[in-house]
Amino acid sequence: NVQTHFLEQYPREIAIDIDEGKTIIVFNGQVVVDEPNVVLMLNGRYATAGKRAVCGIHENPINPIRIKPLSNNCIIDYKALDFMIWYFIKNINVRSYECGVFKKPSLKITLCAPINAVESIKQILANPPKKIEIEELKIVDERTSIKLGLR
């Protein structure tokens, strides 16, 4: 079946590992995001995140501000972290194909985060953008992931 084959190429499960310095996202068995935890603000608005924020890749940057949303494994800027997480997820090709049309993805997310940030990140993921739906969310804190041998 062509549709089944297509869907197998675009699974909906992603694993996210957020620590103080960087975020890694695994999708379809491959690392698709390995980016520093940095957000770039231009003119009071979040513009980009990760390597693009570090390099400041933007046309005519006016008043650039770089923000590190996590410090000492604690969230220091909730809104910047919210922007960064969804920026990284939206930049992964997670489209679903059904009945001949693309539809918004329904994702299964497993997330590993610093224990001090777990509750806040749960709140961020509880409010996805309109184009993304979360079917299932599992969150494992760093201590548990180390005990399980995941880190």
Phi, psi and chi 1 to 4 in degrees:
 res  aa     phi    psi   chi1   chi2   chi3   chi4
   1 ASN       -  125.3  179.5  -38.0      -      -
   2 VAL   -64.2  -42.2  173.0      -      -      -
   3 GLN   -64.1  -42.9 -175.5  176.5   -4.4      -
   4 THR   -61.3  -43.6  -56.6      -      -      -
   5 HIS   -60.2  -42.4  177.4   69.5      -      -
   6 PHE   -63.5  -45.3 -172.9   87.0      -      -
   7 LEU   -65.0  -34.2  -71.8  170.8      -      -
   8 GLU   -65.0  -28.5  -73.8  171.7   -3.8      -
   9 GLN   -75.5  -19.6  -69.5  179.0  -10.2      -
  10 TYR  -125.8   68.0  -63.8   95.4      -      -
  11 PRO   -64.4  162.8   23.7  -31.0      -      -
  12 ARG  -107.3   10.8  -61.9  170.4  -51.0  177.0
  13 GLU   -98.7  129.0  -66.5 -171.4   34.4      -
  14 ILE  -129.5  148.3   62.7  175.4      -      -
  15 ALA  -116.0  132.0      -      -      -      -
  16 ILE  -122.3  130.0  -55.5  170.9      -      -
  17 ASP  -120.8  110.2 -173.7   -6.3      -      -
  18 ILE  -109.4  123.4  -61.3  174.9      -      -
  19 ASP  -125.5 -171.3   67.1   18.3      -      -
  20 GLU   -61.9  -38.8 -176.9  176.8  -29.2      -
  21 GLY   -94.0  -33.0      -      -      -      -
  22 LYS  -153.9  166.3   68.8  179.4  179.2  176.3
  23 THR  -119.0  134.7  -64.5      -      -      -
  24 ILE  -121.2  132.7  -63.9  172.4      -      -
  25 ILE  -124.4  130.3  -61.3  179.7      -      -
  26 VAL  -110.7  129.1  175.6      -      -      -
  27 PHE  -140.5  132.6  175.5   64.7      -      -
  28 ASN    57.9   35.5 -161.2   15.9      -      -
  29 GLY    75.3    7.0      -      -      -      -
  30 GLN  -127.3  148.7  -64.5 -177.9  -40.3      -
  31 VAL   -73.6  117.1  174.4      -      -      -
  32 VAL  -109.2  -15.9  -67.3      -      -      -
  33 VAL  -136.7  127.2  172.0      -      -      -
  34 ASP  -143.8   83.6 -173.8   -9.2      -      -
  35 GLU  -128.4  149.1  -58.9  -90.3   -7.2      -
  36 PRO   -69.3  149.7   22.4  -29.2      -      -
  37 ASN   -83.2   80.0  -69.7  -17.4      -      -
  38 VAL  -138.5  139.2  178.1      -      -      -
  39 VAL  -122.0  138.5  174.1      -      -      -
  40 LEU  -104.6  127.2  179.2   66.5      -      -
  41 MET  -106.8  135.1  -83.5 -172.2   94.0      -
  42 LEU  -127.1  127.4  -62.4  174.2      -      -
  43 ASN    52.0   39.9  -61.5  -36.9      -      -
  44 GLY    78.3    7.8      -      -      -      -
  45 ARG  -123.5  144.1  -65.0 -179.5   62.7 -173.8
  46 TYR   -68.9  130.7  -60.8  112.4      -      -
  47 ALA  -111.9  -45.3      -      -      -      -
  48 THR  -158.6  174.7 -170.3      -      -      -
  49 ALA  -144.2  169.3      -      -      -      -
  50 GLY    73.0 -143.4      -      -      -      -
  51 LYS   -59.9  -36.7  -66.2  172.1 -171.0  163.0
  52 ARG   -62.8  -35.0  -69.3  179.1   60.5   92.7
  53 ALA   -71.8  -37.5      -      -      -      -
  54 VAL   -64.8  -45.4  170.7      -      -      -
  55 CYS   -79.9  -16.9  -62.2      -      -      -
  56 GLY    67.3   37.9      -      -      -      -
  57 ILE   -73.4   97.5  -60.4  173.0      -      -
  58 HIS  -159.1  149.4  -95.2  -79.1      -      -
  59 GLU   -77.4  135.1  -65.6  178.7   14.0      -
  60 ASN    49.2   58.1  -54.7  -40.7      -      -
  61 PRO   -66.0  124.9   20.7  -25.8      -      -
  62 ILE  -116.7  124.7  -59.8  168.7      -      -
  63 ASN    52.0   55.5  -57.4  -35.3      -      -
  64 PRO   -70.7  138.3   26.7  -31.8      -      -
  65 ILE  -129.4  125.3  -60.6  170.3      -      -
  66 ARG  -100.1  131.8  -74.7  176.5 -174.3   79.0
  67 ILE  -121.9  133.1  -58.8  166.1      -      -
  68 LYS  -102.3  109.7  -68.0 -167.4   78.1  167.8
  69 PRO   -67.2  -21.9   -4.3   10.3      -      -
  70 LEU  -119.4  140.2  -67.4  163.5      -      -
  71 SER  -145.9  135.3 -179.6      -      -      -
  72 ASN    51.7   38.0  -64.7  -37.1      -      -
  73 ASN    59.9   23.3  -71.0  -36.3      -      -
  74 CYS  -122.2  148.7  -66.2      -      -      -
  75 ILE   -76.6  125.2  -63.4  172.4      -      -
  76 ILE  -108.9  -15.6   57.8  170.3      -      -
  77 ASP  -144.2   96.7 -168.5  -37.5      -      -
  78 TYR   -61.4  -45.1  179.7   87.1      -      -
  79 LYS   -65.3  -38.1  -71.8 -177.6  179.7 -178.1
  80 ALA   -67.0  -39.3      -      -      -      -
  81 LEU   -64.7  -42.9 -177.9   64.3      -      -
  82 ASP   -57.2  -49.1  179.0   58.9      -      -
  83 PHE   -59.7  -46.4  174.2   84.7      -      -
  84 MET   -62.5  -46.7 -176.3 -174.3   78.1      -
  85 ILE   -59.6  -49.5  -70.6  170.7      -      -
  86 TRP   -71.1  -30.5  -67.7  117.8      -      -
  87 TYR   -61.0  -47.9  177.4   86.0      -      -
  88 PHE   -64.4  -45.1  -69.6  151.3      -      -
  89 ILE   -64.8  -43.1  -68.8  172.6      -      -
  90 LYS   -64.9  -24.6  -76.6 -169.8 -120.0  177.1
  91 ASN   -87.2    7.3  -76.6  -59.3      -      -
  92 ILE  -100.0  140.7  -58.9  169.9      -      -
  93 ASN   -78.5   92.3 -174.2    5.3      -      -
  94 VAL  -116.4   31.3  -69.5      -      -      -
  95 ARG   -69.0  147.6  -61.7  177.6  -64.7  172.4
  96 SER  -108.7  148.8  -68.1      -      -      -
  97 TYR  -122.6  122.7 -171.4   75.7      -      -
  98 GLU  -147.5  132.8 -155.5  170.4  -87.2      -
  99 CYS    52.8   39.1  -59.4      -      -      -
 100 GLY    82.0    3.1      -      -      -      -
 101 VAL  -134.2  153.0  -64.3      -      -      -
 102 PHE   -79.8  139.8  -74.5  103.0      -      -
 103 LYS  -129.9  167.6   66.2  172.9 -158.1  156.4
 104 LYS   -64.7  140.4   78.5  177.1  178.8 -179.7
 105 PRO   -72.1  146.2   25.0  -30.9      -      -
 106 SER  -111.4  105.7  177.5      -      -      -
 107 LEU   -96.5  149.6  -59.3  173.5      -      -
 108 LYS  -110.1  117.7  -66.4 -178.3  179.8 -178.3
 109 ILE  -116.4  130.7  -62.9  175.8      -      -
 110 THR  -114.0  125.2  -58.0      -      -      -
 111 LEU  -125.2  137.0  177.1  104.3      -      -
 112 CYS  -114.8  129.3  176.8      -      -      -
 113 ALA  -146.1  161.3      -      -      -      -
 114 PRO   -57.4  141.3  -22.0   31.4      -      -
 115 ILE   -56.5  -34.5 -164.7  162.6      -      -
 116 ASN   -71.8  -15.7  -62.6  -23.6      -      -
 117 ALA  -107.1   -6.3      -      -      -      -
 118 VAL   -57.2  -49.8  166.0      -      -      -
 119 GLU   -62.9  -41.6  -71.4  -55.6  -45.1      -
 120 SER   -66.8  -38.9  -65.9      -      -      -
 121 ILE   -69.0  -33.5  -68.7  172.6      -      -
 122 LYS   -59.0  -42.7  -87.8 -174.7 -166.3  176.4
 123 GLN   -64.4  -40.6  -69.2  174.2    2.9      -
 124 ILE   -61.5  -47.5  -71.3  169.8      -      -
 125 LEU   -73.5  -16.6  -66.9  172.1      -      -
 126 ALA   -74.9  -13.5      -      -      -      -
 127 ASN  -124.8   69.6  -62.2  -60.6      -      -
 128 PRO   -71.3  158.6   25.8  -32.2      -      -
 129 PRO   -61.4  162.7  -15.7   24.7      -      -
 130 LYS   -58.2  -28.7  -69.3  179.7 -177.8  177.6
 131 LYS   -85.3    0.4  -66.3 -176.4  178.0 -176.9
 132 ILE  -130.4  138.6  -64.0  174.9      -      -
 133 GLU  -123.0  135.9  179.7 -179.7  -56.4      -
 134 ILE  -104.0  116.1  -63.2  179.8      -      -
 135 GLU   -81.2  -39.1 -179.4  179.9  -41.3      -
 136 GLU  -149.4  139.0 -175.8  179.8  -32.3      -
 137 LEU  -133.5  123.9  175.1   63.0      -      -
 138 LYS  -120.1  130.3  -63.4  177.3 -160.2  166.3
 139 ILE  -122.6  129.6  -63.2 -177.2      -      -
 140 VAL  -121.7  128.2 -179.0      -      -      -
 141 ASP   -79.0  164.3   64.9   69.5      -      -
 142 GLU   -55.7  -44.0  -82.6 -178.6  -37.5      -
 143 ARG   -60.8  -44.9  -69.9 -178.5 -166.6  158.3
 144 THR   -65.0  -41.1  -55.8      -      -      -
 145 SER   -65.5  -33.5   69.2      -      -      -
 146 ILE   -68.4  -43.6  -70.1  169.3      -      -
 147 LYS   -60.4  -36.6  -73.2  178.6 -170.9  174.1
 148 LEU   -83.1   -4.7  -64.5  172.8      -      -
 149 GLY    78.7   21.4      -      -      -      -
 150 LEU   -84.9  -17.2  -57.9  173.1      -      -
 151 ARG  -120.0      -  -86.0 -170.6  153.0 -161.9
